[in-house]
Amino acid sequence: MGYGTFGVEVVNILKQNRARYLALDCNIAQVEMGEKAKDHVIFGNITQESFLEKLKLSVSRCIIITIDNTSIIKAICDRILEIAPNADIIAKVDSKIEEEELDKLHVSSINSKTEVGALLAQYALDKKDKK
């Protein structure tokens, strides 16, 4: 997973639940921020196959992709599945088209726009019901 806005949130929830995790980011400033927070974050480029091979993905319980560059998510999933064909991958996406592409690979996805929209609408409906 990346260690940007979404990645930090995922890490915080995993930590609260005492789950083991390893966050990856290619932005050294993000990695340094994670190190200061005592999070398990390493510097690396998830798009590089040689880097992925070092991660022992086949023994991972789940791989969460939270990167903001949605144009390369499918390529990353393809590479991960080449290395660890049975990997359980969950990716944050921003469109229905991306959801459909990942579904063809049997990769689970969460559409951030759909989910945030649903939460906003539910919040508004809850407020209306309280009046």
C-alpha positions as CSV (number, residue, x, y, z in Angstrom):
1,M,0.0,0.0,0.0
2,G,1.1,3.6,-0.4
3,Y,1.6,5.8,2.6
4,G,-0.4,8.8,1.4
5,T,-3.7,10.0,2.8
6,F,-5.5,6.7,2.4
7,G,-2.5,4.5,3.3
8,V,-2.0,6.3,6.6
9,E,-5.7,5.8,7.5
10,V,-5.4,2.1,6.7
11,V,-2.2,1.8,8.7
12,N,-3.9,3.5,11.7
13,I,-6.8,1.0,11.6
14,L,-4.5,-2.0,11.2
15,K,-2.4,-0.7,14.2
16,Q,-5.5,-0.3,16.3
17,N,-6.4,-3.9,15.6
18,R,-2.9,-5.1,16.2
19,A,-2.6,-6.4,12.7
20,R,0.8,-6.9,11.1
21,Y,1.4,-4.7,8.1
22,L,4.1,-3.2,5.9
23,A,3.4,0.0,4.0
24,L,5.5,0.9,0.9
25,D,5.9,4.3,-0.7
26,C,8.2,5.7,-3.4
27,N,8.0,9.2,-1.8
28,I,10.9,9.5,0.6
29,A,9.1,12.3,2.6
30,Q,6.1,10.0,3.2
31,V,8.4,7.2,4.3
32,E,10.2,9.6,6.7
33,M,6.9,10.7,8.1
34,G,5.9,7.1,8.6
35,E,9.2,6.3,10.4
36,K,8.7,9.3,12.7
37,A,5.3,7.9,13.5
38,K,7.0,4.5,14.2
39,D,5.0,2.9,11.4
40,H,6.4,0.0,9.4
41,V,7.0,1.9,6.1
42,I,9.7,1.2,3.6
43,F,10.9,3.1,0.6
44,G,10.5,1.4,-2.8
45,N,8.8,1.5,-6.1
46,I,5.9,-1.0,-6.3
47,T,5.9,-0.8,-10.1
48,Q,9.4,-2.5,-10.2
49,E,9.1,-6.2,-10.4
50,S,12.5,-6.7,-8.7
51,F,11.3,-4.7,-5.7
52,L,8.0,-6.7,-5.6
53,E,9.9,-10.0,-5.7
54,K,11.8,-9.1,-2.5
55,L,8.5,-8.6,-0.6
56,K,7.5,-12.2,-0.3
57,L,4.0,-11.4,-1.4
58,S,3.0,-15.1,-1.6
59,V,3.0,-15.2,2.2
60,S,1.0,-12.0,2.7
61,R,-2.5,-12.4,4.0
62,C,-3.8,-9.5,1.9
63,I,-2.3,-6.8,-0.3
64,I,-4.0,-3.4,-0.1
65,I,-3.2,-0.8,-2.8
66,T,-4.1,2.8,-1.8
67,I,-2.0,4.7,-4.4
68,D,-3.4,7.8,-5.9
69,N,-2.2,7.1,-9.4
70,T,-5.1,5.0,-10.6
71,S,-3.8,4.7,-14.1
72,I,-1.1,2.2,-13.0
73,I,-3.2,0.1,-10.5
74,K,-4.0,-2.6,-13.1
75,A,-0.3,-2.9,-14.1
76,I,0.7,-3.2,-10.5
77,C,-2.0,-5.9,-9.9
78,D,-0.8,-7.7,-13.0
79,R,2.8,-7.8,-11.7
80,I,1.7,-8.9,-8.2
81,L,-0.3,-11.7,-9.6
82,E,2.6,-12.9,-11.8
83,I,4.7,-13.2,-8.6
84,A,1.9,-14.4,-6.3
85,P,-0.9,-15.8,-8.4
86,N,-3.1,-16.5,-5.4
87,A,-2.7,-13.1,-3.7
88,D,-5.7,-11.5,-2.2
89,I,-5.6,-7.9,-3.5
90,I,-7.8,-5.0,-2.6
91,A,-7.3,-1.7,-4.5
92,K,-8.7,1.7,-4.1
93,V,-10.1,2.9,-7.4
94,D,-11.8,6.1,-8.6
95,S,-14.1,4.9,-11.4
96,K,-16.4,2.1,-12.5
97,I,-14.1,1.4,-15.4
98,E,-11.2,0.6,-13.1
99,E,-13.5,-1.6,-10.9
100,E,-14.5,-3.6,-14.0
101,E,-10.8,-3.9,-15.2
102,L,-9.8,-5.2,-11.8
103,D,-12.8,-7.5,-11.5
104,K,-11.5,-9.3,-14.7
105,L,-8.3,-10.0,-12.7
106,H,-10.3,-11.2,-9.7
107,V,-9.0,-8.3,-7.7
108,S,-11.3,-6.7,-5.2
109,S,-11.8,-2.9,-5.4
110,I,-13.3,-0.1,-3.4
111,N,-14.4,2.8,-5.5
112,S,-13.5,5.8,-3.4
113,K,-15.9,8.2,-5.1
114,T,-18.9,5.8,-4.8
115,E,-18.1,5.0,-1.1
116,V,-17.6,8.7,-0.1
117,G,-20.7,9.6,-2.0
118,A,-22.7,6.9,-0.1
119,L,-21.3,8.1,3.2
120,L,-22.1,11.7,2.5
121,A,-25.7,10.8,1.5
122,Q,-26.1,8.6,4.5
123,Y,-24.8,11.3,6.8
124,A,-27.3,13.8,5.3
125,L,-30.2,11.3,5.7
126,D,-29.2,10.6,9.3
127,K,-29.2,14.4,10.0
128,K,-32.7,14.7,8.4
129,D,-34.1,11.9,10.5
130,K,-32.9,13.5,13.7
131,K,-34.8,16.7,13.0
